Amino acid sequence: MNIRQIVGSAIVSAGVGAVLGLCIAQIAAPRFFSKEYQELPSKYPLIGAISAGMIGGCQCAIWQLKKQRDQEEA
């Protein structure tokens, strides 16, 4: 497996996830005045980056394993 490709895919996916998290934070601005709700939108980009990075890295690894298995079968 190509680790550099997996890490690159995870980083690009994390960037996209962070941007989506920023967009969601702007769209879903809380109307409540409680401190817990006011700090929540600042965590959306971090949550988006982590989850998208994990998904992107896993997806790339699975794609590489499938490609390797297909080459072994041929």
N, C-alpha and C positions, 0 to 999 in steps of 0.2 A: 504494500500500500504506500501511496505517496503522502507522507505526513504534511509536507509543505502545501499540497493542494487542499488537504482537509482543513488545515489551519487558515489558509487563505479564504476558503469558502465560509468558514465560521466567522471570520472577521468581517467579510462583506455582508453576511447575513445579519450579524450583530449591528452593523451600521444601519441597515435597512430597518431592523427592529427598533433601534433607538429613534429613528426619524418617525416611524409609525407611533411610537410611544409619545413623542412630542406632540404629534397631531392629535392623538386621543386626549392628551392632557389639556390641549387648547379647546377641543370640542366639548369635553365633559368637565368643564370647570364646575366645582361644587358651589351650590347655593347656600350651604350651611356655614355657620360662623364658628363652629367648633374647631379647636386646634388640630384634632385628629383628621378632620376632613380637609382642612386647608393644606396640610402637608402631603396628602395622598397624591396629587397630580405630579409632584416632583419625583415620585418613585416610578412613574409609568415608563420613562425612557430606559431606566435601569432594568426594569422587569422585561421590557421589550427586547433590549439588547441581549440579556442573558438567555432568554427563551429562544430567540431567533438564532443566536450563535450556537446553541446546543442542537437545535433542529438542523441548521445548515451543515454543521460538522458531521452529524450522524447521517444525514442524507448523502453527503459526499462519500463517506466511508462505505455505506451500503452500496452505492453506485459502483465504487471501485471493486468491492468484493464480488458483486454480480458480474462485472466485466471479467474479472479474474476467473470466476467459475465457468463462464461461457467459453473462455479461451481454453480452459482445461478440458472441457467436454468436446471441443472441436478437434 
